[in-house]
Amino acid sequence: MSTKSGLAVGPVARGTEVTGAMPGMLARNPHIRFVNNRRGHCWLETMFRTAPYVTDPDAPCEDRGRFLAEAGSARRVPA
C-alpha cells in the first residue's frame, strides 16, 4: 500500500534494538504481552470482521476478509 505522498505504509515488527532494555521497556509498555531476547520472525494474519448493525451489542459478526503480511513487503496479501 502507499499513501498520497507515495510513501509505503505497512506492517513492521522490530525487536532486536530493545532486547537490552527489556525490564524498563516492559514497565513503560504494559500492553506488550511477549518479549524474548532471541532474534526471529513474526507471521501475521489479519481478519477483517463486520457487523450488520451496531445498535445491538449481541449483533452477529462475520468475517469479510483475511490478509497476510509478506516478509519484506508493505503489501497485504489475501489469505
VOBA-1610 file (N, C-alpha, C; in pm, whole numbers, padded with zeros to 5 digits, always signed):
BEGIN
Met+00084-00117+00000Met+00000+00000+00000Met+00088+00124+00000Ser+00036+00231-00051Ser+00111+00356-00044Ser+00014+00471-00015Thr+00067+00577+00037Thr-00014+00694+00069Thr-00012+00790-00048Lys-00084+00900-00037Lys-00084+01001-00144Lys+00055+01057-00167Ser+00138+01056-00064Ser+00274+01108-00079Ser+00366+01008-00148Gly+00317+00884-00166Gly+00398+00782-00230Gly+00480+00699-00134Leu+00474+00732-00004Leu+00549+00655+00094Leu+00477+00525+00125Ala+00552+00418+00140Ala+00492+00288+00172Ala+00443+00286+00315Val+00330+00221+00335Val+00274+00202+00468Val+00255+00052+00484Gly+00310-00005+00589Gly+00296-00149+00605Gly+00330-00195+00744Pro+00317-00325+00766Pro+00342-00383+00898Pro+00490-00388+00930Val+00523-00363+01055Val+00662-00370+01100Val+00665-00432+01238Ala+00756-00522+01261Ala+00781-00577+01395Ala+00932-00578+01413Arg+00983-00494+01503Arg+01127-00484+01524Arg+01154-00508+01669Gly+01243-00599+01698Gly+01269-00629+01837Gly+01414-00628+01877Thr+01505-00638+01783Thr+01646-00654+01820Thr+01702-00534+01893Glu+01652-00414+01866Glu+01709-00297+01931Glu+01656-00274+02072Val+01556-00348+02117Val+01500-00324+02250Val+01534-00433+02350Thr+01599-00540+02308Thr+01621-00653+02399Thr+01708-00618+02518Gly+01803-00526+02505Gly+01889-00491+02617Gly+01817-00414+02726Ala+01709-00350+02693Ala+01637-00268+02790Ala+01501-00328+02825Met+01490-00461+02818Met+01360-00526+02837Met+01290-00491+02967Pro+01353-00501+03084Pro+01277-00473+03207Pro+01217-00332+03209Gly+01294-00232+03174Gly+01242-00096+03171Gly+01138-00076+03063Met+01160-00138+02947Met+01066-00126+02837Met+00931-00186+02875Leu+00932-00301+02940Leu+00806-00364+02981Leu+00732-00280+03084Ala+00804-00219+03176Ala+00741-00135+03277Ala+00671-00015+03214Arg+00727+00038+03105Arg+00668+00154+03039Arg+00563+00118+02935Asn+00552-00011+02901Asn+00460-00055+02795Asn+00379-00176+02842Pro+00284-00158+02932Pro+00210-00272+02987Pro+00125-00347+02884His+00103-00288+02766His+00024-00355+02663His+00104-00464+02591Ile+00235-00467+02606Ile+00318-00569+02540Ile+00302-00700+02615Arg+00271-00806+02543Arg+00242-00935+02604Arg+00354-01038+02587Phe+00445-01016+02496Phe+00551-01115+02473Phe+00680-01045+02436Val+00787-01081+02503Val+00921-01037+02465Val+01015-01155+02480Asn+01127-01145+02416Asn+01221-01254+02415Asn+01353-01196+02366Asn+01466-01247+02414Asn+01594-01188+02376Asn+01661-01258+02259Arg+01585-01333+02182Arg+01639-01401+02065Arg+01586-01338+01938Arg+01663-01349+01832Arg+01618-01298+01703Arg+01527-01401+01638Gly+01435-01353+01558Gly+01343-01443+01491Gly+01255-01366+01395His+01140-01418+01370His+01048-01351+01279His+00905-01369+01328Cys+00817-01292+01272Cys+00674-01296+01304Cys+00597-01336+01179Trp+00489-01400+01201Trp+00394-01429+01095Trp+00264-01364+01139Leu+00206-01281+01057Leu+00088-01206+01096Leu-00026-01231+00999Glu-00140-01268+01053Glu-00261-01282+00974Glu-00365-01189+01035Thr-00433-01112+00953Thr-00535-01019+01000Thr-00670-01060+00943Met-00771-01059+01028Met-00906-01089+00984Met-00991-00963+01000Phe-01055-00920+00894Phe-01143-00804+00898Phe-01284-00854+00922Arg-01345-00813+01034Arg-01478-00860+01072Arg-01575-00742+01072Thr-01700-00769+01034Thr-01802-00664+01031Thr-01928-00711+01103Ala-02010-00615+01141Ala-02141-00643+01200Ala-02245-00575+01113Pro-02360-00639+01091Pro-02462-00580+01004Pro-02528-00456+01065Tyr-02519-00441+01197Tyr-02574-00324+01265Tyr-02501-00308+01397Val-02499-00186+01451Val-02424-00160+01574Val-02513-00117+01690Thr-02642-00124+01671Thr-02735-00083+01776Thr-02756-00190+01882Asp-02715-00313+01854Asp-02731-00424+01948Asp-02593-00483+01978Pro-02549-00485+02105Pro-02418-00540+02137Pro-02404-00689+02105Asp-02517-00758+02088Asp-02514-00901+02055Asp-02529-00926+01905Ala-02513-00824+01824Ala-02523-00841+01679Ala-02418-00941+01632Pro-02453-01026+01537Pro-02356-01124+01488Pro-02245-01056+01407Cys-02126-01109+01417Cys-02013-01061+01335Cys-01983-01165+01229Glu-01933-01119+01118Glu-01892-01213+01014Glu-01756-01172+00958Asp-01682-01271+00915Asp-01551-01248+00855Asp-01571-01196+00713Arg-01511-01081+00682Arg-01524-01023+00549Arg-01395-01027+00469Gly-01284-01050+00534Gly-01158-01059+00463Gly-01048-01107+00554Arg-00953-01182+00496Arg-00836-01230+00570Arg-00713-01193+00489Phe-00612-01142+00558Phe-00493-01095+00490Phe-00368-01139+00563Leu-00259-01154+00488Leu-00128-01186+00542Leu-00033-01071+00513Ala+00066-01056+00598Ala+00174-00960+00573Ala+00293-01040+00524Glu+00338-01012+00402Glu+00453-01082+00346Glu+00583-01025+00402Ala+00679-01111+00423Ala+00811-01068+00471Ala+00873-00973+00369Gly+00923-00861+00417Gly+00993-00766+00332Gly+00905-00683+00241Ser+00774-00688+00260Ser+00685-00615+00172Ser+00584-00535+00253Ala+00546-00419+00203Ala+00443-00338+00267Ala+00305-00373+00214Arg+00298-00472+00126Arg+00169-00511+00067Arg+00096-00610+00157Arg-00034-00608+00150Arg-00112-00711+00217Arg-00154-00811+00110Val-00161-00937+00148Val-00193-01044+00055Val-00317-01116+00106Pro-00419-01137+00022Pro-00535-01212+00068Pro-00493-01351+00117Ala-00550-01394+00227Ala-00515-01525+00284Ala-00612-01630+00235
//
